[in-house]
Amino acid sequence: MKLFYDKKAEECMINFYDSLSEKDRRRYAALEVKKLIYGGQRYISKLLGCDVKTIQKGLADLESEEELKKKG
C-alpha cells in the first residue's frame, strides 16, 4: 500500500475517524480522498477500515449542498 501520510498522522486520522458519527465518518473519509492523488480512495479505505462504497457516498454528500445542510 502506497503511503501518503507518515505513521503519526495516520494514527491521528484513525483516532479522529473513530470518534465521529457514521455520516461524519464517510464525509471525513471522502474529504481525505479529495486531497490525494490516484490511489487515494483505496489507501483511505484501508487506512480507516471503511468500504469504498462508503467513501463514494461521502463524495456524493460533499457534492450535495442539500445534504451538507442536514444536521445530525
MDAnalysis code that builds the backbone (N, CA, C; Angstrom):
import MDAnalysis as mda
import numpy as np

u = mda.Universe.empty(216, n_residues=72, atom_resindex=np.repeat(np.arange(72), 3), trajectory=True)
u.add_TopologyAttr("name", ["N", "CA", "C"] * 72)
u.add_TopologyAttr("resid", np.arange(1, 73))
u.add_TopologyAttr("resname", ["MET", "LYS", "LEU", "PHE", "TYR", "ASP", "LYS", "LYS", "ALA", "GLU", "GLU", "CYS", "MET", "ILE", "ASN", "PHE", "TYR", "ASP", "SER", "LEU", "SER", "GLU", "LYS", "ASP", "ARG", "ARG", "ARG", "TYR", "ALA", "ALA", "LEU", "GLU", "VAL", "LYS", "LYS", "LEU", "ILE", "TYR", "GLY", "GLY", "GLN", "ARG", "TYR", "ILE", "SER", "LYS", "LEU", "LEU", "GLY", "CYS", "ASP", "VAL", "LYS", "THR", "ILE", "GLN", "LYS", "GLY", "LEU", "ALA", "ASP", "LEU", "GLU", "SER", "GLU", "GLU", "GLU", "LEU", "LYS", "LYS", "LYS", "GLY"])
u.atoms.positions = np.array([
    [0.853, -1.187, 0.000],
    [0.000, 0.000, 0.000],
    [0.893, 1.244, 0.000],
    [0.630, 2.142, -0.932],
    [1.377, 3.390, -1.004],
    [1.014, 4.253, 0.194],
    [2.034, 4.839, 0.827],
    [1.797, 5.703, 1.977],
    [1.762, 7.157, 1.536],
    [0.715, 7.838, 1.923],
    [0.583, 9.251, 1.625],
    [0.938, 10.092, 2.848],
    [0.733, 9.531, 4.026],
    [0.985, 10.229, 5.289],
    [1.942, 9.404, 6.138],
    [2.641, 10.061, 7.083],
    [3.509, 9.316, 7.976],
    [2.670, 8.599, 9.043],
    [3.300, 7.700, 9.767],
    [2.584, 6.850, 10.731],
    [1.862, 7.662, 11.808],
    [2.478, 8.716, 12.312],
    [1.853, 9.536, 13.362],
    [0.586, 10.210, 12.830],
    [0.659, 10.745, 11.617],
    [-0.522, 11.369, 11.018],
    [-1.622, 10.330, 10.811],
    [-1.238, 9.135, 10.354],
    [-2.225, 8.071, 10.163],
    [-2.905, 7.702, 11.476],
    [-2.139, 7.612, 12.561],
    [-2.722, 7.301, 13.869],
    [-3.728, 8.365, 14.285],
    [-3.378, 9.621, 14.083],
    [-4.287, 10.724, 14.424],
    [-5.558, 10.667, 13.575],
    [-5.400, 10.372, 12.291],
    [-6.557, 10.278, 11.396],
    [-7.490, 9.155, 11.834],
    [-6.919, 8.010, 12.182],
    [-7.722, 6.865, 12.621],
    [-8.456, 7.194, 13.915],
    [-7.756, 7.790, 14.884],
    [-8.391, 8.146, 16.160],
    [-9.515, 9.152, 15.957],
    [-9.286, 10.150, 15.106],
    [-10.321, 11.137, 14.829],
    [-11.518, 10.483, 14.142],
    [-11.254, 9.673, 13.134],
    [-12.303, 8.961, 12.398],
    [-13.166, 8.140, 13.348],
    [-12.516, 7.434, 14.267],
    [-13.245, 6.586, 15.217],
    [-14.131, 7.381, 16.167],
    [-13.861, 8.672, 16.329],
    [-14.653, 9.499, 17.244],
    [-15.908, 10.084, 16.586],
    [-16.043, 9.904, 15.272],
    [-17.130, 10.542, 14.521],
    [-18.367, 9.658, 14.388],
    [-19.494, 10.307, 14.097],
    [-20.723, 9.581, 13.760],
    [-20.549, 8.946, 12.386],
    [-21.428, 8.039, 12.015],
    [-21.331, 7.348, 10.726],
    [-21.334, 8.329, 9.550],
    [-22.256, 9.287, 9.578],
    [-22.342, 10.259, 8.478],
    [-21.066, 11.096, 8.406],
    [-20.570, 11.538, 9.552],
    [-19.356, 12.338, 9.569],
    [-18.141, 11.507, 9.167],
    [-18.136, 10.215, 9.493],
    [-17.038, 9.334, 9.078],
    [-16.933, 9.272, 7.557],
    [-18.056, 9.049, 6.892],
    [-17.990, 8.917, 5.431],
    [-17.599, 10.235, 4.786],
    [-18.036, 11.348, 5.352],
    [-17.669, 12.650, 4.810],
    [-16.184, 12.951, 5.045],
    [-15.690, 12.605, 6.220],
    [-14.267, 12.810, 6.516],
    [-13.403, 11.966, 5.579],
    [-13.760, 10.697, 5.419],
    [-13.015, 9.815, 4.521],
    [-13.023, 10.380, 3.104],
    [-14.169, 10.859, 2.663],
    [-14.287, 11.429, 1.320],
    [-13.427, 12.684, 1.180],
    [-13.416, 13.511, 2.192],
    [-12.611, 14.724, 2.161],
    [-11.123, 14.389, 2.065],
    [-10.697, 13.379, 2.811],
    [-9.302, 12.946, 2.729],
    [-8.973, 12.426, 1.325],
    [-9.891, 11.688, 0.723],
    [-9.679, 11.172, -0.636],
    [-9.516, 12.329, -1.621],
    [-10.317, 13.373, -1.458],
    [-10.243, 14.522, -2.371],
    [-8.878, 15.201, -2.322],
    [-8.161, 15.069, -1.217],
    [-6.848, 15.692, -1.070],
    [-5.738, 14.896, -1.745],
    [-6.011, 13.647, -2.075],
    [-4.955, 12.757, -2.551],
    [-5.018, 12.514, -4.053],
    [-3.893, 12.057, -4.576],
    [-3.797, 11.722, -5.989],
    [-4.309, 10.310, -6.232],
    [-4.083, 9.813, -7.433],
    [-4.509, 8.478, -7.829],
    [-4.145, 7.440, -6.762],
    [-5.096, 6.593, -6.421],
    [-4.884, 5.553, -5.420],
    [-5.323, 5.959, -4.027],
    [-5.712, 7.193, -3.874],
    [-6.092, 7.699, -2.561],
    [-7.328, 7.040, -1.980],
    [-8.290, 6.698, -2.836],
    [-9.525, 6.087, -2.341],
    [-9.248, 4.734, -1.690],
    [-8.424, 3.933, -2.336],
    [-8.094, 2.623, -1.780],
    [-7.253, 2.773, -0.506],
    [-6.322, 3.712, -0.529],
    [-5.470, 3.973, 0.634],
    [-6.308, 4.372, 1.849],
    [-7.204, 5.332, 1.683],
    [-8.043, 5.801, 2.785],
    [-8.990, 4.700, 3.241],
    [-9.536, 3.945, 2.317],
    [-10.417, 2.829, 2.656],
    [-9.700, 1.834, 3.571],
    [-8.489, 1.466, 3.209],
    [-7.713, 0.516, 4.024],
    [-7.278, 1.141, 5.341],
    [-6.823, 2.371, 5.291],
    [-6.346, 3.049, 6.495],
    [-7.448, 3.172, 7.546],
    [-8.618, 3.618, 7.117],
    [-9.710, 3.871, 8.064],
    [-10.609, 2.653, 8.261],
    [-10.419, 1.625, 7.452],
    [-11.226, 0.415, 7.597],
    [-12.664, 0.610, 7.148],
    [-12.843, 1.393, 6.103],
    [-14.196, 1.612, 5.593],
    [-14.283, 1.133, 4.145],
    [-15.476, 0.833, 3.726],
    [-15.719, 0.345, 2.371],
    [-15.600, 1.482, 1.364],
    [-15.141, 1.159, 0.179],
    [-15.048, 2.155, -0.899],
    [-16.421, 2.749, -1.198],
    [-17.476, 1.951, -1.085],
    [-18.834, 2.464, -1.327],
    [-19.198, 3.535, -0.302],
    [-18.706, 3.380, 0.921],
    [-18.944, 4.396, 1.951],
    [-18.282, 5.706, 1.543],
    [-17.077, 5.613, 1.030],
    [-16.368, 6.809, 0.576],
    [-17.104, 7.436, -0.603],
    [-17.583, 6.626, -1.516],
    [-18.319, 7.150, -2.665],
    [-19.582, 7.877, -2.218],
    [-20.265, 7.348, -1.208],
    [-21.452, 8.022, -0.655],
    [-21.029, 9.352, -0.025],
    [-19.899, 9.341, 0.674],
    [-19.378, 10.572, 1.256],
    [-19.032, 11.607, 0.200],
    [-18.456, 11.156, -0.902],
    [-18.148, 12.077, -2.008],
    [-19.425, 12.694, -2.572],
    [-20.468, 11.881, -2.683],
    [-21.760, 12.392, -3.156],
    [-22.321, 13.403, -2.156],
    [-22.173, 13.102, -0.864],
    [-22.619, 14.039, 0.173],
    [-21.923, 15.383, 0.014],
    [-20.616, 15.360, -0.212],
    [-19.847, 16.601, -0.327],
    [-20.261, 17.426, -1.535],
    [-20.767, 16.767, -2.555],
    [-21.210, 17.463, -3.769],
    [-22.639, 17.994, -3.652],
    [-23.366, 17.513, -2.627],
    [-24.773, 17.882, -2.469],
    [-24.937, 18.971, -1.413],
    [-25.253, 20.161, -1.871],
    [-25.461, 21.279, -0.946],
    [-26.604, 20.966, 0.026],
    [-27.648, 20.329, -0.474],
    [-28.793, 19.966, 0.373],
    [-28.363, 18.993, 1.476],
    [-27.562, 18.008, 1.124],
    [-27.109, 17.017, 2.099],
    [-26.200, 17.667, 3.150],
    [-25.377, 18.608, 2.748],
    [-24.461, 19.253, 3.678],
    [-25.203, 20.146, 4.685],
    [-26.378, 20.607, 4.320],
    [-27.153, 21.462, 5.222],
    [-27.867, 20.655, 6.314],
    [-28.001, 19.344, 6.121],
    [-28.676, 18.493, 7.107],
    [-27.824, 18.395, 8.362],
    [-28.472, 18.458, 9.502],
    [-27.795, 18.321, 10.794],
    [-27.961, 16.900, 11.297],
    [-26.950, 16.448, 12.078],
    [-27.046, 15.154, 12.763],
    [-26.880, 13.984, 11.953],
])
